Amino acid sequence: MTNALWCVLVAALLPLAGTVAAKIGGQMPARANHRVREWLDGLEGWTRRAHWFQLNSFEAFPAFAAAVLVAQYLHAPQVRVDQLAYAFIGLRLAYFIFYLADKATLRSITWIGGLACTIGLFALGA
């Protein structure tokens, strides 16, 4: 399995970082698990932003996963595919940190970088 495919697995698991941070930081009581989405919507501050990171990660994942698969299916240079996949993961981790720290401009820049990596992966296959 290529490094880029391992990055797809990491990207699939990244939303868990947000949900764990939100639930632990928000001190989720056991009874809240019956209506967890409602409870998460009531969070404030960094715990709410952790939840939003989770949601955004679910949104970013399909395009990234498809881009890696397309690039590999079309036999793009594997080194470049791996580099873009690593960059995507690194940018998503930075995005998480900037989201929690409420650094909106840096968060947006890293989001754009992640999108550029996804587009780059598709372009490699062209």
BAMAR-289109 format. One line per 4 residues: number of its first residue (from 1); their letters; for each residue x, y, z of C-alpha. Coordinates in nm, 3 decimals, always signed. Last residue first. Layout:
% residues N
NUM	a	X:Y:Z; ...
END
This chain:
% residues 126
126	agla	-0.434:+1.466:-1.615; -0.361:+1.239:-1.318; -0.138:+1.494:-1.153; -0.420:+1.748:-1.185
122	flgi	-0.647:+1.545:-0.958; -0.375:+1.537:-0.694; -0.314:+1.908:-0.737; -0.683:+1.982:-0.681
118	tcal	-0.666:+1.794:-0.351; -0.342:+1.967:-0.254; -0.492:+2.306:-0.344; -0.792:+2.227:-0.122
114	ggiw	-0.556:+2.155:+0.165; -0.375:+2.483:+0.104; -0.706:+2.671:+0.094; -0.794:+2.522:+0.433
110	tisr	-0.450:+2.619:+0.562; -0.507:+2.979:+0.455; -0.856:+2.981:+0.607; -0.728:+2.857:+0.944
106	ltak	-0.448:+3.114:+0.937; -0.707:+3.388:+0.884; -0.946:+3.252:+1.148; -0.696:+3.202:+1.430
102	daly	-0.952:+3.083:+1.686; -0.694:+2.869:+1.873; -0.908:+2.558:+1.819; -0.942:+2.633:+1.448
98	fify	-0.572:+2.715:+1.412; -0.477:+2.381:+1.569; -0.721:+2.186:+1.353; -0.611:+2.368:+1.038
94	alrl	-0.249:+2.285:+1.124; -0.350:+1.918:+1.136; -0.537:+1.959:+0.805; -0.230:+2.124:+0.652
90	gifa	-0.007:+1.838:+0.757; -0.253:+1.582:+0.622; -0.281:+1.763:+0.288; +0.096:+1.803:+0.266
86	yalq	+0.144:+1.431:+0.320; -0.104:+1.358:+0.040; +0.066:+1.610:-0.188; +0.405:+1.452:-0.124
82	dvrv	+0.272:+1.097:-0.169; +0.115:+1.183:-0.505; +0.437:+1.358:-0.611; +0.648:+1.052:-0.521
78	qpah	+0.396:+0.824:-0.690; +0.426:+0.994:-1.028; +0.070:+0.976:-1.163; -0.037:+0.627:-1.266
74	lyqa	-0.395:+0.713:-1.367; -0.533:+0.489:-1.092; -0.292:+0.648:-0.845; -0.400:+1.002:-0.920
70	vlva	-0.767:+0.899:-0.925; -0.739:+0.722:-0.590; -0.562:+1.014:-0.427; -0.815:+1.261:-0.567
66	aafa	-1.110:+1.046:-0.457; -0.978:+1.035:-0.100; -0.921:+1.411:-0.099; -1.266:+1.485:-0.243
62	pfae	-1.436:+1.256:+0.008; -1.244:+1.385:+0.314; -1.304:+1.760:+0.304; -1.668:+1.748:+0.419
58	fsnl	-1.607:+1.500:+0.701; -1.315:+1.717:+0.810; -1.539:+2.024:+0.808; -1.780:+1.855:+1.049
54	qfwh	-1.502:+1.750:+1.285; -1.346:+2.096:+1.271; -1.689:+2.238:+1.363; -1.690:+2.014:+1.671
50	arrt	-1.347:+2.144:+1.769; -1.479:+2.498:+1.710; -1.758:+2.428:+1.956; -1.502:+2.306:+2.209
46	wgel	-1.291:+2.617:+2.148; -1.567:+2.854:+2.249; -1.925:+2.738:+2.304; -2.108:+2.406:+2.299
42	gdlw	-2.485:+2.390:+2.255; -2.472:+2.235:+1.908; -2.271:+1.947:+2.056; -2.557:+1.868:+2.299
38	ervr	-2.814:+1.859:+2.018; -2.589:+1.636:+1.815; -2.535:+1.410:+2.116; -2.900:+1.348:+2.192
34	hnar	-2.884:+1.014:+2.380; -2.510:+1.069:+2.435; -2.596:+1.368:+2.652; -2.692:+1.131:+2.935
30	apmq	-2.328:+1.030:+2.977; -2.225:+1.389:+3.051; -2.003:+1.560:+2.794; -1.722:+1.748:+2.964
26	ggik	-1.702:+2.009:+2.689; -1.328:+1.953:+2.661; -1.379:+1.577:+2.655; -1.663:+1.587:+2.403
22	aavt	-1.522:+1.861:+2.182; -1.166:+1.727:+2.183; -1.288:+1.374:+2.110; -1.511:+1.500:+1.828
18	galp	-1.238:+1.708:+1.672; -0.969:+1.443:+1.685; -1.221:+1.189:+1.556; -1.262:+1.393:+1.238
14	llaa	-0.900:+1.304:+1.155; -0.971:+0.929:+1.117; -1.065:+0.936:+0.748; -0.771:+1.168:+0.681
10	vlvc	-0.537:+0.915:+0.844; -0.681:+0.637:+0.627; -0.639:+0.849:+0.314; -0.284:+0.924:+0.428
6	wlan	-0.217:+0.550:+0.429; -0.326:+0.553:+0.065; -0.074:+0.829:-0.007; +0.200:+0.624:+0.156
2	tm	+0.134:+0.343:-0.089; +0.000:+0.000:+0.000
END
